[in-house]
Structures are given as structure tokens and as C-alpha cells.
Amino acid sequence: MSTLTYLNFDVQLERVGDSYRVLVTSPTGETVRAAFEPPFSGLELENFLLRAGPSRRGVRRVDSQEVEAAKQFGERIFSALFSSEVRSALQSTLEEARRRTEAEHDRVGVRIRLRLTGAPELAVVPWEYIYNSTLNRFLALSVETPLVRYLDMPERIRPVLVTPPMRIVVVIASPRDYPQLDVQQEWDRLQSALSDLKQDGLVELELLEAPTLPALQRRLRRDTYHVLHFIGHGGYDHRTQDGLLVFEDEEQRARMVSGQDLGMLLHDHTSLRLAILNACEGARTGSDDPFAGVAQSLVQQGIPAVIAMQFEITDAAAITFAHEFYQAIADGYPVDASITEARKSMFAEARGNGLEWGTPVLYMRSPDGRIFDVQKRRVEAATRALEINGPEPVTIEPQTIAAVAPAPAETVPLVIAPIPEPEIVQASVQEPVPAGEPAGDKPVVRSTPAVVTVEEGKQVAPARKHFPLPLVAGVLLLLVLAVGAIWFFTRGVPPSSRAVQPPSTEAKSHFDAGMKAYDIQDYAGAMAEFGEAIKLQSDYLDAYYWRGLAYSAQGMYDEALAEFDVILGFKPDEANAYFEKGRIYGYKDDADNSIAQFTKAIDYDPKFVNAYLGRGEQYYGRGEYDLALEDFNTSVKYEPSTSLCYLDRGQVYYQQNKHDLAIVDLTKAIELYPEFVQAYSLRGDTYIATGAHSEAVADFRKVLELSQDEYWRSHAEEQLRTLGEKP
């Protein structure tokens, strides 16, 4: 099973006076700002919420009209949120994900992280039903585009190591002064839903006999759990603007527990990474405080991920959700991919007619969605690899060694290598391989299953020679050109220009059809529709803009330039048109004109970060490092959270032999984007230049782990051989 990873596409909504704006940051380096106007009135929203909560009528709906209503509602949200500029940024990110999937063995998707901290009143909107009519798909129903409600917190989240079974503490509360739940039936249903996972040793359920807060505190203190699964009543306190869960007290009466209070109890239990709240209104928030709801409060108090229900959910749907979700988690999926798998199963069970798949809401603070590191997969991978004989030692993590055979659980990674005796495998302390997997194509080798011994500090593998690396000019030039090319092909599209006059209805219809064709990369169809829009309205600048992009996508650069010149004829101060011309001249290897166009874009928009990066790349390609550095410094100033800015500046520092500064910037780029192959490669070269050979080896091995691209792999393999290492 290939690894599932994601690029993060951040959509931040903020209130500005009486209106809203959306700020989008994509991993391709784009930042887009646009206005957002909610596409529905309060009454329309309430009517949809009533239709989307079918279990409030006690039965599962099998009514295609409700699904059609959800599609229409979701399409309105999509159109309002994903304006042409935002849609372009999303399309660029999806294309980058597809490129990486094709280039590497691992599957890469796009995680849509919805940030509502600046507009908490919008949390009541069921964003999970966002629908792209062009693709005829709800975004949240595809593992390629999971949607999460993301909350930024200062603490860094690392996945907790879980050796199956995953331990789940279940709280089923039914106080006698509330409508009664059949506790035994709820418990039996949950056990039945997870029976095969229990039988396979993947999960372990434990019921909290007394569903009180003190009993939960004692249970967590005495044992280790990974998940809290709550079944019961929930509510919302309008007076305090806080969400509530209904526990029991010692007399089996209701005890209201706020999200803040429950979060304070759970905070110190670092193994507990997930809470699932099967209670009505568990996902609801206040209109002012983004952490007011139960789910948000738990995230604020340190739980990396919380799943709550924004509507009541039927028993059948809850069972389907629990089974598929826990199965996907046990398979090593990130939590957002796991909830998507559960949604798909709920959709299938309803035969495409139900809406309950949109009931679960995921609040998350983990940047990559990996809250668990499920040991089972890593142990199985190591065990399979041990059956393959081979001459070379490799590194795996100590927990994997301990799981394969009895061995001390050291706190440092280990290298396993065969020695002449066929029944013995020895291990020694060496460099780590990320994620505990074998590096590159090198297997973990072993003659026969037998005893593993650990001899800390002893070198069992053949001694490795280290040689200084000659800085070959040709290799560096290729590296520069490759990184520059990647910038141009992944930078994406900045915001489009506006029509001089509002478009007519007919012209707008052709333009919308062109955008749909563009979204599916039917560039010929897109150009035809944009052309029809222009015939109807000669000053329709958006149509010229997107037709220019369609020309550029097909390598028709002169035609594209002509489109942007038309725009500039109407609006000589249109910075985006100059920027696109700068990119096109870059494709044509005309550095002088490219720099001139980027400069004009900056003149009209002094904070146009992509223009600084584009001009800096051109200066860099000409060896004008001081000018390039000036532009990259400016880009970092205006966009300090964009990894590409640091990569670009790190390249300049490397060429100027300012290796310490280069390492700082490249490390920052990797922190912002942990799968940045180019940054690892260049940092490896920089480490070699400083004599830090072990650090260089680790970076080049990371390149081999992350990339299947021939250039990056061959460069890493060459550098490893130069260092006396075998790739």
C-alpha cells in the first residue's frame, strides 16, 4: 500500500467590517486575496440545515431531492468561495499533486484546510457539502481533496507511536433526567461494528462503567489510551456561548461538562490524540469565540484532532462511520483521509441518496493529519524485507527492531546488517531512516529468522570512507535550472484582472463555460468559449486573461503575450498582466524582457511577492546574485510562511559561499514543507561544503526516500557514492 500524503491548501475567512474576505495560501507559492459574500440568507441556511439533518425525523432518508438540494447548496458555496482567482490557485495545486503522484510511488492529494478563526460565526455553515459541479463531486467525498476545519496552535504536533491494538476508552452517558439511551445496546453496536478489528488485534475497546468525570480521570491516570469515544447527549449554552457534553454525576443525574473543562482534564494525557463525539451539536460553535464549541475547546486544550457531529446521526450511519474510520486509522491513513473513507462508506450504504456522510466534522491542529504512527505497518514492512537476502546494512528505528525480535528499546535508530553466522543478525547505532522504513531500494536483510542482538556503539557494517565533495559546476548548473523550472511550472496563477464594464449575461455564460473547460484542461474548448465572450464584449478582460493562460499552457507564447497586451491597452496599470508576461518571457529564455515585465508588475504592486521571486530567479540565472538576494529578501519579508522564498534565498547564499546562512534558510524551507526534495538536495550539497558529512548523508537519503524523479535521485546517488556511501 502506497503512502498517502497531502499538500496543504489553506483557505482563511476573515470578517472585514460588514463583509468578508478570503485569503488563500497554496503550496505552489501563491497567495490570493479575494472578497467573499455568503451565497445564502440566514433563512436559506436554516432551511438547508433542516434538510441536511435527516435523523431529526428518526429515519434515514432515501430521497434524491435532498441530495440535489445539497448539490445546489454546495455549488453555491463553491462558486462564492472559489472565485476565478482562488479556483486557479486550487487548480495549480491539484496539478502539482498529480505531477508528484505520477513522478513518485506515493499518492499525493490536496488537503483543503478551512480556517475560520477570523469569522467564527461561519462555523455553522456545513462546509462539508461543498460541491464542484465541473467534476460532479463533493470535495469531502474524495481522499484526493479532504476538507478539514483547521485551528492554528503554537505547539507542534508529532504522531504518537502506537503498537496495536489501538486503545479506545468509550463513554456512554445516559443520565436519568434526560431521554434514556439503551447503554447496553449502544455498547453492543459499537463492539459489533469493530468486531473484526478487535479480532485482528487492531483495536481494543474499554467501556467506562461509571460515565462520570472523576471516573474518566482515574481511568486515564491508570492506563494508556489513544482515543476517547463519547456517545450521549450534547448541547449548546447560549448564555455562556459554549458547547456542552452531558456526563453523569454520582447519582446518575446529568452533569453538564463544557468543552473547556473536559479539555483541561484530557490535556495531560499525551497519548490521547483523538476524540470522537457522537452527540448532537458537538460541533457547534459560538458566534464570536472560535474555540467556544466542545470540539474547538478540546483542540485548544491540546487534542490534535476532534470529530464531532453537526447534526444528529442515525445508529446505522454511526456504526458504518465507526467501523470504516477506525479501519483506515489502523491502516495508517491520516485522520482526514480516514474520515473521508468513512464518509464514502456512509454514502455507499445510503446508495448515494443520503446526506449523513456530511454529519461528521473534523477539527484538526496537526499539519499533516498524522496523529498516530501505527507500528503494525512498519513491523510488517520490516518483516517482509527481512526475508530478502542482500549484502548491505540499512537503518530502521528501534521500535521496529524490538517488534521483530526481543531487543533493548534504545532511544536511537539502529542499523541491521548480516554477519557470516547464518542464524544471527547484529545491530549497531547509526543514522536514522525517516518513518522507520528501508531507505531507497535497500532492504532490511537477514539470513533466517533468529535472534537480534544490539551492540550499542559497535560498527557491524563495513567501515565507510568519507571523501570531500568536488563542487562540480555542471551539477550545480543543472540543479539551478531544475529548481528554476520547478518555480515556473508550480508558481501558479495570480489573481485575474477585471472587466472594464460588467459583463453581459450572455458573455458571462460563455466565460463560465470557458472556466469549466479550463478546469478540466480542455484548453481548446476554453479558448473557444473565451473567444465567444470577447466577441460579445470586447472589453471583457477576464476572458482575455484566461485565454492568455490557455495559450501559455499549450506553449503558444506569442499568442499569449498578445492577450496580455490587450489587457494592458485597457488597463496600463494591471500588475498581473505584466507578471504573466514576465513568466512567458522566462519560458522563452528571454531574461531581459522577463526582468523588465516583472519590474513593471512590482512598480504597480510593490508587495507582489511572486513578481519578486520571478525577477530574482532571472537575476540568479544570470549570476547577478546581489540583485537576486535583494528580491528574495523582499519576498521573505512579505511572505515569511512560504517555503519557496527560503529555498530561493538559500540558493543565493550557497553560491556566495555563505553556507551557514544557506543551511538556516533551507532548514526553514523544509520546516514549512517537510517533503521539499530540492531543499534537502541543496542542503546536502551545502553540508558537504562545510564538512558535515553525516548530515549530508541523511539529506541525500531523504531525497531518495521522497522522490522518484530521475534527476534528483541520480544527483543524490552520485553524492552518496562520493561520500563513500552506497545509495
KOLMITI-330641 format. One record per residue (C-alpha): residue in one letter; x, y, z. Coordinates in steps of 0.5 Angstrom, whole numbers, padded with zeros to 4 digits, always signed. Layout:
BEGIN
AXYZ;...
REM end
This chain:
BEGIN
M+0000+0000+0000;S+0003+0007-0002;T+0004+0012+0003;L-0002+0018+0003;T+0001+0025+0003;Y-0002+0032+0002;L-0001+0039+0000;N-0004+0044+0005;F-0009+0049+0001;D-0010+0054+0006;V-0017+0058+0006;Q-0018+0063+0011;L-0024+0067+0012;E-0024+0074+0016;R-0029+0079+0017;V-0027+0086+0015;G-0032+0091+0017;D-0039+0089+0015;S-0036+0084+0010;Y-0032+0078+0009;R-0025+0077+0005;V-0022+0070+0004;L-0014+0069+0004;V-0011+0063+0000;T-0004+0060+0001;S-0002+0055-0003;P+0004+0050-0003;T+0006+0052-0010;G+0008+0059-0007;E+0001+0063-0009;T-0002+0068-0004;V-0009+0070-0007;R-0014+0075-0003;A-0021+0076-0005;A-0028+0078-0003;F-0033+0073+0000;E-0040+0074+0000;P-0044+0069+0003;P-0049+0066-0002;F-0055+0065+0002;S-0059+0068+0007;G-0060+0066+0015;L-0067+0063+0013;E-0064+0059+0007;L-0058+0057+0011;E-0063+0055+0017;N-0068+0051+0011;F-0062+0047+0009;L-0059+0045+0016;L-0066+0042+0017;R-0066+0038+0010;A-0059+0036+0012;G-0060+0033+0019;P-0065+0027+0017;S-0064+0024+0023;R-0068+0029+0027;R-0074+0026+0024;G-0072+0019+0027;V-0071+0015+0020;R-0065+0015+0014;R-0068+0019+0008;V-0068+0016+0002;D-0069+0022-0002;S-0065+0024-0008;Q-0069+0031-0008;E-0065+0032-0001;V-0058+0030-0005;E-0060+0035-0011;A-0061+0041-0006;A-0054+0039-0002;K-0051+0040-0009;Q-0054+0046-0011;F-0053+0049-0004;G-0045+0046-0004;E-0045+0049-0011;R-0047+0056-0009;I-0041+0056-0003;F-0036+0053-0008;S-0038+0059-0013;A-0037+0064-0008;L-0031+0061-0004;F-0027+0059-0010;S-0027+0065-0015;S-0023+0065-0021;E-0017+0067-0017;V-0018+0062-0012;R-0020+0057-0017;S-0014+0058-0021;A-0009+0057-0014;L-0013+0051-0013;Q-0012+0048-0020;S-0005+0049-0020;T-0004+0046-0013;L-0008+0040-0016;E-0004+0039-0022;E+0002+0039-0017;A-0001+0034-0013;R-0002+0030-0020;R+0005+0031-0022;R+0008+0029-0016;T+0004+0022-0016;E+0006+0021-0023;A+0013+0022-0021;E+0013+0018-0014;H+0010+0012-0012;D+0007+0015-0006;R+0000+0018-0007;V-0001+0026-0006;G-0007+0029-0005;V-0009+0036-0003;R-0012+0038+0004;I-0017+0044+0004;R-0015+0047+0011;L-0021+0052+0012;R-0019+0057+0018;L-0025+0060+0021;T-0022+0064+0027;G-0023+0071+0024;A-0030+0069+0022;P-0033+0064+0028;E-0040+0066+0026;L-0039+0062+0019;A-0037+0055+0023;V-0045+0054+0023;V-0044+0053+0015;P-0044+0046+0013;W-0038+0047+0009;E-0037+0039+0008;Y-0042+0040+0003;I-0038+0044-0002;Y-0039+0041-0009;N-0035+0042-0015;S-0040+0042-0021;T-0035+0041-0026;L-0032+0035-0023;N-0039+0033-0021;R-0036+0031-0014;F-0037+0034-0007;L-0030+0035-0005;A-0030+0032+0002;L-0032+0025-0001;S-0025+0024-0004;V-0019+0023-0001;E-0016+0027-0006;T-0019+0033-0003;P-0021+0032+0004;L-0024+0038+0008;V-0022+0040+0015;R-0023+0046+0020;Y-0016+0047+0022;L-0014+0051+0028;D-0007+0054+0029;M-0004+0053+0035;P+0003+0054+0038;E+0005+0047+0040;R+0008+0043+0035;I+0004+0036+0034;R+0008+0030+0033;P+0005+0023+0032;V+0005+0018+0038;L+0007+0011+0037;V+0002+0006+0037;T+0004-0001+0037;P-0003-0005+0036;P-0008-0005+0039;M-0010+0002+0039;R-0014+0003+0046;I-0020+0007+0046;V-0024+0009+0052;V-0031+0009+0051;V-0036+0014+0055;I-0044+0012+0054;A-0047+0017+0059;S-0055+0017+0060;P-0057+0021+0066;R-0064+0019+0069;D-0066+0026+0068;Y-0065+0026+0060;P-0068+0022+0055;Q-0066+0015+0056;L-0061+0012+0052;D-0060+0004+0052;V-0053+0004+0054;Q-0052-0004+0053;Q-0055-0003+0046;E-0050+0003+0044;W-0044-0001+0047;D-0046-0008+0044;R-0047-0004+0037;L-0040-0001+0038;Q-0037-0007+0039;S-0040-0011+0033;A-0038-0005+0029;L-0031-0006+0031;S-0031-0014+0032;D-0027-0016+0026;L-0022-0010+0028;K-0022-0013+0035;Q-0021-0020+0033;D-0015-0018+0028;G-0012-0014+0034;L-0012-0007+0031;V-0017-0004+0037;E-0019-0005+0044;L-0025-0002+0047;E-0026-0001+0054;L-0032+0002+0057;L-0032+0007+0063;E-0037+0003+0067;A-0039+0010+0071;P-0039+0015+0066;T-0037+0021+0071;L-0032+0026+0070;P-0028+0023+0076;A-0028+0016+0074;L-0025+0018+0067;Q-0020+0022+0070;R-0018+0016+0074;R-0018+0011+0068;L-0014+0016+0064;R-0009+0016+0070;R-0008+0009+0071;D-0007+0007+0064;T-0006+0009+0057;Y-0011+0011+0052;H-0011+0013+0045;V-0018+0015+0043;L-0024+0018+0047;H-0030+0016+0044;F-0036+0019+0047;I-0044+0017+0046;G-0049+0021+0049;H-0053+0028+0049;G-0050+0034+0048;G-0052+0042+0047;Y-0050+0049+0047;D-0051+0054+0052;H-0053+0061+0049;R-0051+0064+0056;T-0044+0062+0056;Q-0043+0061+0049;D-0040+0055+0050;G-0041+0047+0048;L-0043+0042+0053;L-0043+0035+0054;V-0048+0031+0058;F-0044+0027+0063;E-0047+0023+0069;D-0046+0025+0077;E-0045+0020+0082;E-0053+0020+0083;Q-0054+0019+0075;R-0056+0025+0074;A-0054+0030+0069;R-0047+0034+0070;M-0046+0039+0064;V-0039+0039+0062;S-0036+0044+0058;G-0031+0043+0052;Q-0026+0048+0056;D-0027+0043+0063;L-0026+0037+0059;G-0020+0039+0055;M-0017+0041+0062;L-0018+0034+0064;L-0015+0031+0058;H-0009+0036+0057;D-0004+0032+0061;H-0005+0025+0057;T-0001+0026+0051;S-0002+0019+0049;L-0010+0021+0048;R-0009+0024+0041;L-0017+0024+0038;A-0024+0025+0041;I-0030+0023+0037;L-0036+0026+0040;N-0043+0022+0038;A-0047+0028+0041;C-0052+0033+0038;E-0049+0040+0037;G-0042+0037+0039;A-0039+0041+0033;R-0043+0048+0034;T-0039+0054+0036;G-0041+0061+0038;S-0041+0067+0034;D-0035+0070+0037;D-0031+0065+0040;P-0028+0060+0035;F-0026+0056+0041;A-0033+0056+0044;G-0035+0049+0042;V-0034+0043+0045;A-0029+0041+0039;Q-0026+0047+0039;S-0024+0047+0046;L-0021+0040+0046;V-0017+0042+0040;Q-0015+0049+0044;Q-0013+0045+0050;G-0008+0040+0046;I-0012+0034+0043;P-0009+0034+0036;A-0016+0032+0033;V-0023+0032+0035;I-0029+0029+0031;A-0036+0032+0033;M-0043+0031+0030;Q-0046+0038+0027;F-0053+0034+0026;E-0056+0028+0030;I-0054+0022+0027;T-0058+0015+0026;D-0055+0009+0029;A-0054+0005+0022;A-0050+0011+0020;A-0046+0012+0026;I-0044+0004+0026;T-0042+0005+0019;F-0037+0011+0021;A-0034+0008+0027;H-0032+0002+0023;E-0029+0005+0017;F-0026+0010+0021;Y-0022+0006+0025;Q-0020+0001+0020;A-0017+0007+0016;I-0013+0009+0022;A-0011+0002+0023;D-0008+0002+0016;G-0004+0008+0017;Y-0008+0013+0014;P-0008+0021+0016;V-0014+0022+0020;D-0017+0027+0015;A-0016+0021+0010;S-0019+0016+0015;I-0026+0021+0016;T-0026+0021+0008;E-0026+0014+0008;A-0032+0013+0013;R-0036+0019+0009;K-0035+0014+0003;S-0038+0008+0006;M-0044+0012+0009;F-0045+0015+0002;A-0045+0008-0001;E-0049+0005+0005;A-0054+0010+0003;R-0054+0008-0004;G-0052+0015-0006;N-0058+0018-0003;G-0057+0020+0004;L-0053+0026+0007;E-0051+0023+0013;W-0044+0023+0011;G-0043+0030+0012;T-0045+0030+0019;P-0038+0029+0022;V-0034+0035+0022;L-0026+0034+0023;Y-0023+0040+0027;M-0015+0039+0027;R-0009+0042+0029;S-0004+0037+0026;P-0001+0040+0020;D+0000+0033+0016;G-0006+0030+0019;R-0002+0024+0022;I-0003+0024+0030;F-0001+0016+0030;D+0005+0012+0028;V+0002+0006+0027;Q+0007+0001+0029;K+0004-0005+0025;R+0005-0003+0018;R+0012-0001+0020;V+0014-0008+0023;E+0010-0012+0017;A+0015-0008+0012;A+0021-0010+0016;T+0019-0017+0017;R+0018-0018+0009;A+0024-0014+0008;L+0028-0019+0013;E+0026-0025+0008;I+0030-0021+0003;N+0038-0023+0003;G+0042-0018+0001;P+0049-0015+0002;E+0048-0008+0005;P+0046-0006+0012;V+0040-0001+0013;T+0038+0003+0018;I+0031+0002+0022;E+0028+0005+0028;P+0029+0002+0035;Q+0022+0000+0036;T+0022-0004+0030;I+0028-0008+0032;A+0024-0009+0038;A+0018-0011+0035;V+0021-0016+0030;A+0025-0020+0036;P+0027-0018+0043;A+0032-0013+0044;P+0033-0007+0048;A+0028-0001+0046;E+0034+0004+0045;T+0032+0011+0044;V+0037+0012+0038;P+0036+0009+0031;L+0039+0002+0029;V+0043-0001+0023;I+0042-0008+0022;A+0047-0012+0018;P+0048-0019+0017;I+0055-0023+0019;P+0058-0029+0017;E+0054-0033+0022;P+0047-0035+0019;E+0043-0035+0025;I+0045-0028+0028;V+0043-0021+0026;Q+0047-0016+0029;A+0045-0008+0030;S+0049-0002+0032;V+0048+0005+0033;Q+0048+0009+0026;E+0044+0014+0022;P+0036+0014+0022;V+0032+0013+0016;P+0025+0017+0017;A+0019+0014+0018;G+0022+0007+0020;E+0022+0005+0013;P+0028+0002+0009;A+0032+0007+0005;G+0031+0007-0002;D+0031+0000-0005;K+0036-0002+0000;P+0032-0008+0004;V+0033-0010+0011;V+0037-0016+0011;R+0037-0022+0015;S+0039-0030+0013;T+0034-0033+0017;P+0029-0031+0023;A+0033-0032+0029;V+0036-0027+0035;V+0037-0020+0034;T+0043-0017+0039;V+0044-0010+0040;E+0051-0008+0041;E+0051+0000+0042;G+0057+0004+0039;K+0060-0002+0035;Q+0060-0002+0028;V+0058-0008+0025;A+0057-0006+0018;P+0063-0005+0013;A+0067+0002+0015;R+0065+0008+0011;K+0070+0012+0008;H+0069+0020+0007;F+0072+0024+0001;P+0071+0031+0000;L+0066+0033-0005;P+0069+0037-0011;L+0064+0042-0013;V+0062+0041-0020;A+0060+0047-0024;G+0056+0043-0029;V+0052+0039-0023;L+0050+0046-0020;L+0048+0049-0026;L+0043+0043-0027;L+0041+0044-0020;V+0040+0051-0021;L+0036+0050-0028;A+0032+0045-0025;V+0030+0049-0019;G+0028+0055-0023;A+0024+0051-0028;I+0020+0048-0022;W+0019+0055-0020;F+0016+0057-0026;F+0012+0051-0027;T+0009+0051-0020;R+0008+0058-0018;G+0001+0058-0020;V-0003+0064-0023;P-0004+0070-0019;P-0011+0074-0019;S-0014+0076-0025;S-0016+0082-0028;R-0023+0085-0028;A-0027+0087-0034;V-0028+0095-0035;Q-0035+0094-0035;P-0039+0089-0032;P-0040+0083-0037;S-0047+0082-0040;T-0051+0075-0038;E-0049+0072-0045;A-0042+0074-0045;K-0041+0071-0037;S-0045+0065-0039;H-0039+0064-0045;F-0034+0066-0040;D-0036+0061-0034;A-0036+0055-0040;G-0029+0057-0041;M-0027+0057-0034;K-0030+0050-0033;A-0027+0047-0040;Y-0020+0050-0037;D-0021+0047-0030;I-0021+0040-0034;Q-0015+0042-0038;D-0019+0043-0044;Y-0015+0049-0047;A-0018+0049-0054;G-0025+0049-0051;A-0023+0054-0046;M-0020+0059-0052;A-0027+0058-0056;E-0031+0060-0050;F-0027+0066-0048;G-0027+0068-0055;E-0034+0068-0056;A-0035+0072-0049;I-0030+0077-0053;K-0034+0077-0059;L-0040+0079-0055;Q-0036+0084-0050;S-0029+0087-0053;D-0027+0090-0046;Y-0028+0083-0042;L-0021+0083-0039;D-0022+0077-0035;A-0023+0073-0042;Y-0017+0076-0045;Y-0013+0074-0039;W-0016+0067-0038;R-0015+0066-0046;G-0008+0068-0045;L-0007+0063-0040;A-0010+0057-0044;Y-0005+0060-0050;S+0001+0059-0045;A-0001+0052-0042;Q+0000+0050-0050;G+0006+0053-0051;M+0003+0059-0055;Y+0007+0064-0052;D+0007+0070-0057;E-0001+0069-0058;A-0001+0069-0050;L+0003+0075-0050;A-0002+0079-0055;E-0007+0077-0050;F-0004+0081-0044;D-0002+0087-0049;V-0010+0088-0050;I-0011+0088-0042;L-0005+0093-0042;G-0009+0097-0047;F-0015+0098-0043;K-0011+0098-0036;P-0004+0100-0037;D-0003+0099-0029;E-0005+0092-0029;A+0000+0089-0025;N-0002+0081-0026;A-0001+0082-0034;Y+0006+0085-0033;F+0007+0079-0028;E+0004+0074-0034;K+0009+0077-0039;G+0015+0076-0035;R+0013+0069-0034;I+0012+0068-0041;Y+0019+0071-0043;G+0022+0067-0038;Y+0019+0061-0041;K+0022+0064-0048;D+0029+0064-0044;D+0029+0072-0045;A+0032+0074-0039;D+0032+0082-0040;N+0025+0082-0042;S+0023+0078-0037;I+0026+0082-0032;A+0023+0088-0035;Q+0016+0086-0034;F+0017+0083-0027;T+0020+0090-0025;K+0013+0093-0028;A+0009+0089-0024;I+0013+0091-0018;D+0012+0098-0020;Y+0005+0098-0020;D+0004+0093-0014;P+0010+0094-0009;K+0008+0088-0005;F+0007+0083-0011;V+0011+0077-0008;N+0011+0073-0014;A+0014+0078-0018;Y+0020+0079-0014;L+0021+0071-0014;G+0021+0071-0021;R+0025+0077-0022;G+0030+0074-0017;E+0030+0068-0021;Q+0032+0071-0027;Y+0038+0075-0024;Y+0040+0069-0021;G+0040+0065-0027;R+0045+0071-0030;G+0049+0070-0024;E+0047+0077-0021;Y+0047+0074-0014;D+0047+0081-0010;L+0040+0083-0014;A+0037+0076-0013;L+0039+0077-0006;E+0035+0083-0005;D+0029+0081-0009;F+0029+0074-0005;N+0030+0078+0002;T+0024+0082+0000;S+0020+0076-0002;V+0021+0073+0005;K+0019+0080+0008;Y+0012+0080+0005;E+0011+0072+0005;P+0015+0069+0011;S+0011+0063+0011;T+0012+0061+0004;S+0018+0055+0003;L+0020+0057-0004;C+0022+0064-0001;Y+0027+0061+0003;L+0030+0056-0002;D+0031+0061-0007;R+0035+0066-0002;G+0038+0059+0001;Q+0041+0058-0007;V+0044+0065-0007;Y+0047+0064+0000;Y+0050+0058-0003;Q+0053+0061-0009;Q+0056+0066-0005;N+0059+0061+0000;K+0055+0064+0006;H+0054+0056+0008;D+0051+0058+0015;L+0046+0062+0012;A+0044+0058+0007;I+0043+0052+0012;V+0039+0056+0016;D+0034+0058+0010;L+0034+0051+0007;T+0032+0048+0014;K+0027+0054+0015;A+0024+0051+0008;I+0024+0044+0010;E+0020+0046+0016;L+0015+0050+0012;Y+0015+0044+0007;P+0017+0037+0010;E+0017+0034+0003;F+0021+0039+0000;V+0026+0035-0004;Q+0030+0041-0007;A+0031+0044-0001;Y+0034+0037+0002;S+0038+0036-0004;L+0041+0043-0004;R+0042+0043+0004;G+0046+0036+0003;D+0051+0040-0002;T+0052+0045+0003;Y+0053+0041+0009;I+0059+0037+0004;A+0062+0044+0003;T+0062+0045+0011;G+0065+0038+0012;A+0058+0036+0016;H+0058+0029+0012;S+0054+0025+0016;E+0048+0031+0016;A+0049+0031+0008;V+0048+0023+0008;A+0042+0024+0012;D+0039+0029+0007;F+0041+0025+0001;R+0038+0019+0004;K+0032+0023+0005;V+0032+0025-0002;L+0032+0018-0004;E+0026+0017+0000;L+0022+0022-0002;S+0023+0023-0010;Q+0023+0018-0016;D+0025+0024-0020;E+0031+0021-0024;Y+0035+0028-0024;W+0034+0029-0016;R+0035+0021-0015;S+0042+0021-0019;H+0045+0027-0016;A+0043+0024-0009;E+0046+0017-0011;E+0052+0021-0014;Q+0054+0025-0008;L+0053+0019-0003;R+0058+0015-0007;T+0063+0021-0007;L+0062+0021+0001;G+0064+0013+0001;E+0056+0011+0002;K+0052+0006-0003;P+0046+0009-0005;
REM end
